[in-house]
Amino acid sequence: MQPYQGSKRLEWIDVARGFAILGIFMVNIGAFSSPYFLYGGAEEAWTSTIDQFSLIFIDIFFQASFYTLFSILFGFGIQIQKDSLDKKDISPYGFFGRRLGVLIVFGVIHAFAVWSGDILFTYGTMGFLLLLFLYSGDKVLAGWAIGLLGFSTLALTSLQYVARDFIDVSYTSEIEQALQSYRSSDFSVILTQNYQDWQLSNGILGFLLFPFIFLPLFLFGMYLARKRWFHDPFTYRAVLKKMWVISLVVFVLFKIGPYTFGNPLWFALVQDNIGGTASAVFYLTSMTLLWQKRSFRKILHILTPIGKMALTNYLLQSIICFWLFYGVGLGLYGEIRPILQIGLVILIFCLQITGSMIWLHNFQFGPVEWLWRSVTYKKIQPMKR
């Protein structure tokens, strides 16, 4: 059993994965640098026109667009690996059990020692549910994906609409506590606050909802991999163009549309789950179609190193933010305006592109990817090129 070889990689998928790392960082930095993403109040805290515009820009083009894209690519990758294992007559359950188990370990360390907004633990746990569908038919995958996402969005949005006068609450005391805790130079105080924030965003209620949010995206990714539209974009160009147009229309309707009637909080799940999924498909098809044009390929190629080292770069972003914003580092928590957050993301991401290029010039995998592969394949993987 050998890892998927670099020569067989779909480079436009690496581009999409690298682009997803940029988008995830653009959203995460707001949650890492201030309490307003989790507790609300960003519009009241950042009142300048440029900051208000920045918040809207991030909400429309980034919020819920890139964890959905990354989730779709997660399911896409699992299907590719499963196909490879089937050809070698190897059971996928032990393989994915190890792979997801390591991801859970990474997630636990990341969530409780670095940042409450970790996604790896969720991917690992929800990934085990995905294993139930490895040998299901295409219609079953599509049916469950649409059913889970559609039912949960409709049901929860209906409840939020009924309770719309009660859900827009103020968390003034929680905001003040977070500002004080994360600015502290006491590491234990930071970790305690981090654990409280994790319970709020990823606690028991979160894990009851995650199968309705992440699992359908994983299933949709598996479905796309089986159809092989993205394996051979030249042959399926007409299909991809139709997908691009439909996703763009839904993207505009459900991500930008809510602003025409005040972007109410009760509509947020529709905006995120439906609009976010559509925008993710739009970005994925855009990257794939643009890659087929040589002039765009030269530009997009700079994202492939980030995509190949996605896990390493994701964790590195958290480490950098931990140092920038918390009291044990520079202590900038609550001090960086949204427009400056965008500038920071672009600067750090450019440095990551450069670092990833240099690293992959000398090594086959990112350091975290190397560890993940070595445990998954039960064999130390060759590191140097």
N, C-alpha and C positions, 0 to 999 in steps of 0.2 A: 504494500500500500504506500503510494507516494503522493506528495502534495501536487496540486494543480500547477503545471509548469508555466513559467512566465511567457513563453512563446505562444501559448494557447489562450492567453488572457484576452478578454474583450476590452480593448483600451478605452473605448468610449464609456464603458461602465466604470472604469477607474476614474475617468474624468468626472462623471456624474457623482461618484463617491467623494472625490476631492471637493467638488462644488458643494456637496452636502455638508462637509466639514466646515467650510466657510459659513454657510447659512446657519448651522447649528451654533457656531461661535458667535455670530451676530446676535442671536437671541440670548444665548447663555451669558454673555458678558453683562447684559442688563440685570440678570438675576444674581450674578456673582458680585456685582459692584454696588448694589443697593437693595433695600428691602421691598421696593415698590412693585417689582414683578410678581412677587409671591403674595404680598399683602395689599396691593392696590395703592392708589394715590400718586402715581407717576405724573399724571396731568396736573395735579395740584402742586407737586414738588418742582416740576420743571415747566415754568410758565412762559418762557421766551418763545417767540414764533419759530425760530429755527429748531428748538428742542421739541416743540409740539409737532412740527413737520417730521422730525426724525423719528418720533414715536409712531406716527401714522405710517411712515415709510417702512419701518421694521415690521409693524403689524401686518401690513398688506403683503409685502414681498418675502418676508422671512418667517414670521410667527406661524408655527404649525405646518410649514411647507417643507422643512428639511428633516425633522425627525420622521415625518411621514415618508419622505424620499429615502432616508436611510433605512427605514423599516421595510419598505418595498424591496430595496436592494439586499437586505438581510435575507428575506425569503427567496429572492432570486438566486443568491449565492448558495443557499442550502440546497435548492433544487439542482443546481449545476454539480455540486459535490455529490449529491445522491445519485445522479446519473452516472458519474464516474465510478462510484462504488458498485453500482449495479453491473456495469460492464466487467468488473473484476470479480463479480459474484461474492461481494463482501457485504455483510449485514450492516446497514447504516446506523443501527441503534446504539451500538457500543461506541462507534466513532463520534456520533453527535452527542452522546451522553458525556463523553470526555470533553468535547469541544465546548458544550454549554456549561458544564461544571466549572471549567477554568474561567469562563466568562463571568459566572456568578461570583467566583472568588475575587476576580479583578473588581467586580462591581461593589462587593462588600467593602473592600479596602478603599476604593474611590469614594463611596458614599459616606462612610463614617470617619475617614481620616482626612478627606480633602473637601468634598462638596456634596451637599444634600441633593442637588439636581441630577445626580448620576442616572444614566440610562442603561448601563451595562447589566446591572442586577435584574432590571425589568426584562431586558432582552433575553437573558439567560433563563429566567423562570418561565417566561411566556414561550420561549423556544421549545421547552419540553411539551407544551400543549400542541405545538406545530407538528411534533413527531407523530401524533395521532393521525395526521393527514398525509403522511409520506406516500402511501399507496392508494389514496383516494383518486377518483376520476376528476377530470378537468371541471365538469359541471358541478361537482360537489365542492371543489375549491371555490369556484366563483359564487355559488349559492350561499355558502357559509360566510364568505367575505362580505357580500352585499347584505345578507341578513343580519349579521352581527353588528356591522357598522351602521346600517340603516335603522335597525330597531332601537339600538341604544341612543342614537342621535335624536330620533323622533320622540322616544319616551322621555329622555332627560330634558330635552328642550321644552316639551309640553309641561313638565313639572316646574321648570324654571320660569316659564311664562306665567303660570298660575301664581308662583311665589315671587314674581318680579319686583314687588314692592319691598321685599324683605332680604333679597340677596345682595344688594349693593350696600354693604355695611362698612363701617370704618374700623380699621385696625390700628388706631393711633398708638396705643400702649405697646402692641407687638412690634410696630415699626421702631419705636424708641428703644425697646429692648434689643432688637437686632442691631441697631446702630451702635449701641453701647457695647454689645458683646463682640461683634466682629472688629471693632476698633481696639479691642483689648489686646494687650501684649501677653496675656495669659493664654497659653495654648489650650488648656483644659476648658476655659470659658468659651473659646471659639468652637471647640468640638461639641460642647453641651448645646450651644445654640444651633449648631449644624444638625445635631440629632433631632432637636425639636422641629426644625424646618423640614427635615426628611419625613418625620411622622405626619406633618401637615400635608405634604405634597405626595408622599409615597406610602402612607400608612395602610392600615387594613382596608379602609374604604377604597384607596387607590388600587390595591391589588384585586378588589372585587370588580373594578371597572376596567382594568387593563386588558382582560381577555376580549372586551368589546371594542377596544381602541387599537391595540397592537397586533393581536392575532389576525384580524381581517386584513391588515396591511401585509403581514407576512404571507398570508394565503394568496393575496393578489400578486405578490412578487413571485411566488412559486408558479402561479398560473401564467404569468408573462414569460417566465423561463421555459415552461413547457411549450408554449406557442412558438417560441424561438423567433419572434419578430425582431428582437434586439440582438439576436445572434447573427442575423444576415440582413442588415438594414437596406442593402441594395435591392434584394429580392422583394422585401416587404415594405418598400418605400411608400406605396400607396396607403397601406394600412397605418403606418406610422404618421403619415400626413393627416389622415382622418382623426387619429387619436390626438394629434397635436391641436387641431382645430376645436374638437369637442372639449378637450381639457382646458383650452384657453377660454372658451365661452363660459364654462362652469367656474373657472378661476375668477373671471371678471364679475360674474353674477354674485358669487358667494364670498369672495374676499374683499372686493371693492364695493359691491352692492349695498352691504349693511350701512355704509357711511351715508347713504342717501336718506336713511331714516334714523340717524343718530347713533348707529352702531351700539345698540343696547346690549347690556351684559347677558341678558337671557338668551340672546341669539349667538353667543360665543361658540357653543358646541357645533352649531351648523357651519359657522364660519371656519372653524378649525378642522372638523372632521370631513366635511364635504368640500369646502373651498380649499383646505390644506391638502387633501388628497389629490384634488384636481390640479393644483399648482405643482405638486410633486411630479405628477405624470407629465405636465407641461414642460417642466425643467428637464426631466429625463429624456423625453422625445426630442426636445430642442438640442440637448447635448449630442444625442445620437445622430440626428440629421445634419447638424453643423459639422460633425466630425467627418462626414463624407465629402466635404468640400476642403480641398487642400489648403486654401488660404486660411480658413478658420481652424483647421487641424493644427497648424503651426502655433496658433495662439492658445488653443485649448490644451495642447500637449503639456504645458507647464503645470497643469493640475494633476497629471497622472502620478507623479511621485507622492503627492499628498494622498491620493486615493489608494495607492499601494501600501501606505503607512498610516491608514486612517485611524486605527486604534491607538497607535503611538501618539499621533498628533492630537487626537481628542483628549487623551490624558495629559499631554504636555500643555495644552491650553488651560486646563484646570490648575496645574501646578504654577503656571505663570500668573494666572489670576489670583490664586491663593497668596502669592508673594506680593502682587501689586496692591491688593485691596484690603487684606486683613492686617490687624495690628502687629503681628509677628513679622510682617514685611514692611512695605511702604505705608500701609494704613490709609489708603485712599478710599475706603468704603464710604459710599454716600456722597463723594466729592466730585465724581466724574459725570458731567452732563451727557445726555444721549448723543449729541453731535460729536462729542469727543470720544465716546465709546465706539462709534462707527470708525473714526480715524484710528483708534487703537487696534481695532480688529484688523483693518487693512494693513497696518504696519506689521503687526505680529504675524499675520497670515503670510505676508511676503517673506518674512524671515523664515517661516516654516517651509515655504516652497524652496528657498535656497538651501536650507539645512537638509531637507529631504532629498534634494538632487545630489548633494555632496555625499550623503549617507548611502544612497542607493548606487552611487558610482563605485563604492567600495564594498558594499554588502548586499546580499540578496533580499533581505527582509529588514523591516524595522525591528528594534529590540524587543518590543512587546509582542509583535507578530511572531518573531522567532521563538519566544518562550511558549506562546499559544500553540504554534505548530508542533513544537517538540513534544509537548505533553499530549496533544491530540493524536499524533502519529506514533507515540511511545518510542521515540527515537530522536536523539539529538540531531537537529537539522544543520547542514553545512551553512555557515554564516557568510564567509567571505566569497566574493566573486572569483 
